[in-house]
Amino acid sequence: MDERELTLLYLLDNFSANFAYYRKQKGFSQTEFAKTLNISKQAVSKWEKGSCFPDLPRLLYLCNYFEISLDDFFEEKPSHLKYQNPYAFEKEKIKEMLIVLRKNTGLTQNDFSRYVNMTPQIVCCWEKGEAIPSIDVIKELCDKLDISLDDFFHYRLLKKEKPYHDYLKLGLKIFIGIWILLFTSLIILSFFI
């Protein structure tokens, strides 16, 4: 990820979090706010997701509306931020996420590199923590593997939680065990009666 991409991600993240914060401070839902400013709800949603910025005239209008400076929209305010400053992303965590994603696919580094259209050397550098993929590559990777960017950047796949289906299997085993126990008890009781 080059410095321009990190800066853009950082600014988008700050703007989206701060915009959502100031909108909520005014007590508006996204729909209400969109109607108030005569814009689409989708535009408000995109701004809050960090998909895009409003154009400059709209941005200046929003500053006036919220009675804040342009800097207030783009400053990092930890209580408003959805993600941490991308400069502070831990290479180690991203490295771990990439390794987990590759292993979840069951692919070798070479096969995985072909799957994500990268050279094996680049994938190796990612897994060693020597480089970090660009946000576009991470988005593409998440799309291919059917996980959200939110899960990726919050490292949810690294948590040692059992998958939902494991709990279902365990529940089924317990259920069958209880029925076997009840059935066995009934058979034993029938001998004594």
Secondary structure by P-SEA (a helix, b strand, c coil): ccaaaaaaaaaaaaaaaaaaaaaaaacccaaaaaaaacccaaaaaaaaaccccccaaaaaaaaaaaccccccccccccccccccccccccaaaaaaaaaaaaaaacccaaaaaaaacccaaaaaaaaaccccccaaaaaaaaaaacccaaaaaacccccccccaaaaaaaaaaaaaaaaaaaaaaaaaaaaac
